[in-house]
Structures are given as structure tokens and as C-alpha cells.
């Protein structure tokens, strides 16, 4: 067994050496002027130890898109891009790469490509090479600001011009994976694997994206139903209504609060008072 090596001796930099390296250096004269060095356990909390490379960068759009017309435009864009790469035999190569969000010009060029065909078999007509060129450029050198914005009015006007037949495009596993990935990047909406696997065409993909999201709470669900909110003597609250809320509503809580304080009783909770002694007797704990 090799002998343990002795610790390496280190020496602090002298004042002369510091002054030679940094002309602005001035030695501390009092203990208050000394720099306080945090312990190693606080290293992770120091902001200077974290650069831009440590910042989280989401692949998908930060805020989920909820407008149906805008989602349909982005789905159409994703479909054209995927079919363009497939037509140029570059889909398998680009499938695992991050595609550039592109400029507004790239978006317009992609949407200008027409989808023609019937019975689930479609082809593209237009400047497919430009679409592929935008996608195969270096993503690292492209803008990181996300997809170009499009207003709801613009999206509605664009979608009204399209024939609904393009939604019948059949999708295999490779195309579904590419479309799902691109839609998540452009809209922030991620299609679950279980629902994506059941999709047979683009219409199924759109239906999944358009499905009404579950409300975050029961109150939200009830507020969304007019037949409930219009009932007489019925009110929906965002949280559970307790006894104190009822007393506040009828204006009796201030009186109760003052009487509790006069008797040195806790206003809410039990404070340091013991619990129900009779219950302990009944359960055999006392």
C-alpha cells in the first residue's frame, strides 16, 4: 500500500505581489474592510458561479398557444416542413436535430407551398427547396427568440383560404414524431404519446390539440357551466367556505373576534390550549 502523500503547502499572496498584479489594490486596515469569503457550502448560491450556459432554455415555447386558428397555422407549417424534408430525402437526418424557428419570411414561404392530392395521398407544389434550406441551416446561428409571431386575425384569414382536404394527410410514426416535436417547439403544446399513437391523419392531430383542457379546479369547471351559475341562490367560490367566512359575510366576525380577545382565547386555531379531553377518554388515550 502506497504511503499517504502529505498535503501540499500553500502560501497567501503578499501585499507586494498583489500590488504588482493589481495597481488598484489597497490593503485592509480594519477588520470591517476585510473581504468575507463564504464557506464552500454556499458556493452554489453565488450568482457569479453561474454563467449563461447554466441558464435553462426550454425547447418548447414558454407560453402555450391556445388560439385555434394560430395552432392550425403552425400545424400546417409543421406538416409542410416535414413533407418537404421527406420529399428531399432529408427527414431521417434532420429528425433528431433542433430546427431553427425561422423568420417571418421563412414562415410565409412555408405557408405559400400548396398541398395537393386526395384519398390521404398528397404532394407539395411550390418552393420546397427554400423550406428545406431554412430548416437545415445551423440552428445555433439562428435567432433564439422563438417562432415569428402571427396575430389571430392573420391566422383566421389564412386558414379560411385553405381547403380542408389537407387535414386528411395520413401520418406514419416517423411523420407523427416530427410533427409533434415541431408543434411543441412552435406552440408549447405537447401531444401525449398515448394520443399521438392513435392519430391516423392530420385531422386527428388537430383534434387532440383542440380538445378542451381540463380546468385547474372544480370551481373553474363549475364557473364554465352557465346552467350552474344561473341557478337561484347558488354561488361558486374559488375555495372552501369556512365558518369564519360566513361570519364575515353577515358582519358578525368583528364582534366575535373582540370577545375572544377579551377572554384571552385564540382568534383562530387552538394556540397552546389542550384538545378535546373527552375524546381522549373515549379513545383510551388519556
DAVENTA-V851922 format. One record per pair of residues at least 6 apart in sequence whose C-alpha atoms are under 6 Angstrom apart, sorted by the first residue. I is the first residue (numbers start at 0). J is the second residue. If there is no record, write none. Layout:
I_J, I_J
This chain:
18_24, 27_33, 58_184, 59_183, 59_184, 59_187, 60_184, 60_185, 60_186, 60_187, 63_186, 63_187, 63_188, 64_186, 68_154, 68_155, 69_154, 77_178, 83_127, 84_90, 98_134, 99_138, 100_145, 100_146, 102_147, 103_147, 109_130, 112_124, 112_125, 113_123, 113_124, 114_122, 114_123, 115_121, 115_122, 119_167, 119_168, 119_169, 146_185, 166_201, 166_202, 167_200, 167_201, 168_200, 168_201, 169_199, 169_200, 170_199, 170_200, 183_189, 214_220, 218_237, 246_252, 279_285
